[in-house]
Amino acid sequence: MKPVHPDRPISGYYKSRMVLRGPLVPIRIMFAKVVDGVPYEPDGRGGPHMTVAIRLGRMVPMQWVWPHCARHPISEAEHDYMIKLYAWALTHAPESPEANPKRPVSESRPIDEPAPAAEPAVDVNTLDIPTF
């Protein structure tokens, strides 16, 4: 693995978490031309180009994702799958961890849903013992 420099992001696809114990989300680091806050693939024309971070399809400040995402590179296919899974979950499974990347997985249960009831304690002295 190449050494990672905090001040020099490397273009590619990565995954990371938005919160502790949250689901993994896709990140793309790319050198792009930015027009009105929207990144475009470099087209060879003039104009300002910069390295940008795109998390879940939205441009975010580089310091939010780099260098901690560098430990988890992924393929472009996995990145695209994670984006599609997020879009699907928003519509079809809004309470799933994939649809709520800012919520830890342990807290994915809807707020108004009660916690599962605990099993009542069993007194082993009152159990019937089978005889053979």
C-alpha positions as CSV (number, residue, x, y, z in Angstrom):
1,M,0.0,0.0,0.0
2,K,1.3,3.4,-0.9
3,P,1.9,5.9,1.9
4,V,-1.0,8.3,2.3
5,H,-0.3,12.1,2.4
6,P,-3.1,14.0,4.2
7,D,-2.6,17.0,2.0
8,R,-2.5,15.1,-1.3
9,P,-5.8,13.2,-2.0
10,I,-5.5,10.4,-4.6
11,S,-8.3,10.1,-7.2
12,G,-10.3,7.0,-7.0
13,Y,-13.2,5.3,-5.3
14,Y,-13.4,4.6,-1.6
15,K,-15.9,3.8,1.2
16,S,-16.1,5.2,4.7
17,R,-18.6,5.9,7.5
18,M,-20.3,9.2,8.2
19,V,-20.7,8.3,11.9
20,L,-19.3,5.8,14.3
21,R,-20.9,2.4,13.7
22,G,-22.9,3.8,10.7
23,P,-23.2,2.0,7.4
24,L,-20.4,2.3,4.8
25,V,-21.0,5.0,2.1
26,P,-19.4,5.4,-1.3
27,I,-16.9,8.2,-1.9
28,R,-15.3,9.4,-5.1
29,I,-12.2,11.6,-5.2
30,M,-11.7,13.2,-8.6
31,F,-9.9,16.0,-10.4
32,A,-12.8,18.0,-11.9
33,K,-13.8,21.3,-13.3
34,V,-16.3,22.8,-10.9
35,V,-19.0,25.1,-12.4
36,D,-21.6,26.7,-10.0
37,G,-20.7,24.1,-7.3
38,V,-21.2,21.1,-9.7
39,P,-18.2,18.9,-10.6
40,Y,-17.7,17.9,-14.2
41,E,-15.2,15.5,-15.7
42,P,-12.2,17.3,-17.1
43,D,-12.8,18.1,-20.8
44,G,-9.4,19.5,-21.8
45,R,-10.7,23.0,-21.9
46,G,-9.4,25.8,-19.8
47,G,-10.8,26.9,-16.5
48,P,-10.2,26.1,-12.9
49,H,-9.9,22.4,-12.0
50,M,-9.6,21.1,-8.5
51,T,-9.6,17.8,-6.6
52,V,-13.1,17.3,-5.2
53,A,-14.8,14.7,-2.9
54,I,-18.2,13.3,-3.7
55,R,-20.0,11.3,-1.0
56,L,-23.3,9.7,-1.8
57,G,-23.5,11.8,-5.0
58,R,-22.9,15.2,-3.2
59,M,-19.8,17.3,-3.2
60,V,-18.4,17.6,0.3
61,P,-15.4,19.3,1.8
62,M,-12.3,17.2,1.3
63,Q,-11.3,17.2,5.0
64,W,-14.6,15.4,5.8
65,V,-13.4,12.3,3.9
66,W,-9.7,12.4,3.3
67,P,-7.3,10.8,4.5
68,H,-9.5,8.4,6.6
69,C,-11.3,6.9,3.5
70,A,-7.9,6.1,1.9
71,R,-7.7,2.8,3.9
72,H,-10.8,1.5,2.1
73,P,-10.5,1.7,-1.7
74,I,-13.2,0.0,-3.8
75,S,-13.9,-0.6,-7.5
76,E,-16.0,1.7,-9.6
77,A,-18.6,-1.1,-9.9
78,E,-18.9,-1.3,-6.1
79,H,-19.2,2.5,-5.8
80,D,-22.0,2.5,-8.4
81,Y,-23.8,-0.4,-6.6
82,M,-23.6,1.5,-3.2
83,I,-25.1,4.6,-4.8
84,K,-28.0,2.6,-6.4
85,L,-28.5,0.8,-3.1
86,Y,-28.8,4.1,-1.2
87,A,-31.3,5.4,-3.8
88,W,-33.4,2.2,-3.6
89,A,-33.3,2.2,0.2
90,L,-34.6,5.8,0.4
91,T,-37.7,4.7,-1.5
92,H,-38.3,1.1,-0.5
93,A,-36.7,0.8,2.9
94,P,-36.5,4.2,4.5
95,E,-35.7,2.8,8.0
96,S,-32.8,0.7,6.8
97,P,-29.2,1.6,7.7
98,E,-28.5,2.2,4.0
99,A,-31.1,5.0,3.9
100,N,-29.9,6.6,7.1
101,P,-26.1,6.9,6.8
102,K,-25.9,9.5,9.6
103,R,-27.5,7.1,12.2
104,P,-25.4,4.4,13.8
105,V,-26.6,0.9,12.9
106,S,-27.5,0.1,16.5
107,E,-30.0,2.9,16.4
108,S,-31.6,2.1,13.1
109,R,-34.9,1.2,14.7
110,P,-37.6,3.8,14.3
111,I,-37.9,6.1,17.3
112,D,-41.6,5.3,17.8
113,E,-41.1,1.6,17.7
114,P,-40.7,0.1,21.2
115,A,-37.6,-2.0,22.0
116,P,-38.2,-5.7,21.9
117,A,-39.4,-7.1,25.2
118,A,-36.8,-9.0,27.3
119,E,-37.5,-12.7,28.0
120,P,-38.7,-13.2,31.6
121,A,-36.1,-14.8,33.8
122,V,-36.7,-18.5,34.5
123,D,-36.2,-20.0,37.9
124,V,-34.3,-23.2,37.3
125,N,-35.5,-24.6,40.6
126,T,-39.1,-24.8,39.3
127,L,-38.4,-26.7,36.1
128,D,-39.7,-30.2,35.7
129,I,-36.8,-32.7,35.5
130,P,-37.5,-35.6,33.2
131,T,-37.0,-39.1,34.5
132,F,-35.9,-42.0,32.4
